[in-house]
């Protein structure tokens, strides 16, 4: 059995209201793009998991379907 670990690291010193003031526009845009890329990657990995791994994670088919339909920019 293969074990895969998924980690979401959306915590950051960047916040919506202060990111531009503290770190600049380029840093804010870079962070946003990295978060989007991570979401797309995680959803792709979720789509490729087999039913056994999904059931081990406690996810239902409805939850998986809803998550996979989300665009990369939506949390």
N, C-alpha and C positions, 0 to 999 in steps of 0.2 A: 504494500500500500504506500502510495506517495503522499507525503504531507506537504501542504503548501501553506504558507503564512502570508496573510495580507495585512498591510499596515497602512493606516491612513494618517498622514502627517500634515493635516491642514492647519495645525496650530502654528502661529507665526507672530513675529513682532509687528507685522503689518495689520492694521485695522482699517476698515473702510474710511473712517473719518480722518485719521491721522497719517496714513501711509504716505500720501503725497507731501505733506508738510515735513515729516521726519526723514524720509528716505528718498524722496524725489520721484518723479514720474517714471523714469526708466526702471527703477527698482520695483515700483508698484506694478508696472506692466509685466516685468519679468516674473514676479511672484504669481500674478494672476495666470499667466501662461503655463507656469509649472504646475499650479493647482489643477488647471483644466487638463493638462496632459496626464497627470496622475489619475484623475477621475476617469478619463477615457481608458487608460490602461487597466485600471481596476475593474471597470465594467467589462472590458474585453476578457480579462482573466476569469471573471465570474461566469461569463457566457460559455467558457470552455471547460468549466468544472463538470464532473460527472454527478449523477444523482446521489451517489453515496456520499460524496464530499459535501454536497449541498445540504443533505439531510443531517449530516454531522454538524453543520454550522447552524442548524435549526431554521433554515429558510424554507418558506413555502414557494410553490410555483408562482403564485400570485405576486409575492414580494419580489421574486427574481424578475418576473416579467415587467413589473412596474419600474424596477431599478434600471433594467436594460433599455427601456423606452426613453429614459431621460437623456436630454442632450448634455454634452460634456460641460457646459457652463452652468448647469443646474445642480445644486447640491442635493 
